[in-house]
């Protein structure tokens, strides 16, 4: 079967999902997650990307990334992240082969409304998985910096988040309320289906 064509668009945010090979775990400990984030920060600068959101789960990652003028940099980013992480794990364990599924999934986000919805979807991942009761209890997502619990100078503030209010404190409160309101099943399925099919969300 031919591969599905990747749908990447310059100057648009994309919801990216990359899973471990055969859905196996890709992060064994917090050092693995910290190193992955360090690589993400470095590549964000090198490729002139904007990173609006992230969540590092046990066997997959969610990212919301705007590639800027070069849509192909999404592929460059994910290839380099996967390669660096695989090399690190293989050196430590003495194994060979990839840690990741060969193809990450991505969905361009066409409207500010869906961008905010995707951010909420990503930040609520650990709650849906039963890892934590509240999203602020999970330290490996963009939720805590977005509501002002911790500083994160490299995390970019997206247009939908900035439009919530004129002051940082007010934005943090409104975003917290938005996330705590939860996600309707229809919206949940729309986001999942767009990623599965590599299609634009919000058109």
SULZI-V579535 format. One record per residue. N is the residue number from 1. OMEGA is omega in degrees with one decimal (* if undefined). Layout:
[[N | OMEGA] [N | OMEGA]]
This chain:
[[1 | 179.3] [2 | 178.2] [3 | 175.2] [4 | -179.9] [5 | 178.4] [6 | -176.2] [7 | -179.6] [8 | -173.5] [9 | 178.2] [10 | 175.3] [11 | 175.8] [12 | 173.4] [13 | 179.6] [14 | 171.9] [15 | -175.9] [16 | 174.1] [17 | 176.2] [18 | -174.5] [19 | 174.6] [20 | 179.0] [21 | -176.0] [22 | 179.3] [23 | 176.7] [24 | -177.5] [25 | 177.2] [26 | 176.9] [27 | 179.5] [28 | -175.1] [29 | -178.1] [30 | 176.4] [31 | 176.8] [32 | -179.0] [33 | -179.7] [34 | 179.1] [35 | 177.1] [36 | 179.0] [37 | 177.7] [38 | 177.0] [39 | 178.1] [40 | 179.7] [41 | -179.4] [42 | -177.6] [43 | 174.4] [44 | -179.7] [45 | -175.9] [46 | -175.7] [47 | 179.8] [48 | 177.8] [49 | 167.9] [50 | 178.0] [51 | -177.0] [52 | -177.1] [53 | 178.0] [54 | 170.9] [55 | 179.9] [56 | 178.6] [57 | -178.2] [58 | -175.1] [59 | 176.0] [60 | 177.0] [61 | 169.4] [62 | 174.8] [63 | 169.0] [64 | -168.8] [65 | 171.0] [66 | -175.7] [67 | -175.9] [68 | -172.4] [69 | -175.4] [70 | -177.7] [71 | -177.6] [72 | 179.2] [73 | 172.3] [74 | 178.6] [75 | 178.1] [76 | 179.3] [77 | -174.1] [78 | 177.4] [79 | -178.3] [80 | 176.9] [81 | -178.4] [82 | -178.0] [83 | -180.0] [84 | -178.2] [85 | 179.3] [86 | 180.0] [87 | -179.6] [88 | -178.5] [89 | -178.3] [90 | 176.2] [91 | -176.8] [92 | -173.2] [93 | -178.2] [94 | 179.7] [95 | 175.8] [96 | 178.4] [97 | -174.6] [98 | 173.0] [99 | -167.0] [100 | 164.8] [101 | -175.2] [102 | -174.8] [103 | 171.4] [104 | 176.0] [105 | 177.4] [106 | -179.3] [107 | 174.2] [108 | -178.5] [109 | -166.5] [110 | -176.3] [111 | 177.6] [112 | 179.6] [113 | -179.0] [114 | 174.6] [115 | 177.9] [116 | 178.5] [117 | 179.3] [118 | 175.7] [119 | 177.6] [120 | 178.5] [121 | -178.8] [122 | -176.8] [123 | 179.1] [124 | -178.3] [125 | -178.9] [126 | 177.4] [127 | 178.6] [128 | -179.6] [129 | 179.3] [130 | -179.3] [131 | 178.8] [132 | 178.0] [133 | -178.1] [134 | -177.0] [135 | 179.5] [136 | 177.7] [137 | -178.6] [138 | -171.4] [139 | -174.5] [140 | 174.1] [141 | -178.7] [142 | -174.7] [143 | -176.0] [144 | 174.9] [145 | -176.8] [146 | 178.4] [147 | 172.1] [148 | 179.8] [149 | 178.0] [150 | 176.1] [151 | 177.0] [152 | -172.0] [153 | -176.1] [154 | -178.9] [155 | -177.8] [156 | 177.5] [157 | -174.8] [158 | -178.1] [159 | -177.8] [160 | 177.8] [161 | 179.9] [162 | -178.2] [163 | -178.6] [164 | -176.8] [165 | -177.2] [166 | -178.8] [167 | 179.0] [168 | -177.5] [169 | -179.7] [170 | 177.0] [171 | -179.9] [172 | 179.7] [173 | -178.3] [174 | 178.6] [175 | 176.5] [176 | 179.4] [177 | 179.2] [178 | -179.9] [179 | -178.2] [180 | 177.2] [181 | 175.8] [182 | -177.0] [183 | 174.6] [184 | -177.1] [185 | -179.1] [186 | 178.7] [187 | 177.8] [188 | -178.9] [189 | 178.2] [190 | 180.0] [191 | -179.6] [192 | -177.5] [193 | 178.9] [194 | 178.6] [195 | -179.4] [196 | -174.0] [197 | -176.9] [198 | -178.2] [199 | 178.8] [200 | 178.8] [201 | 176.5] [202 | 177.7] [203 | *]]
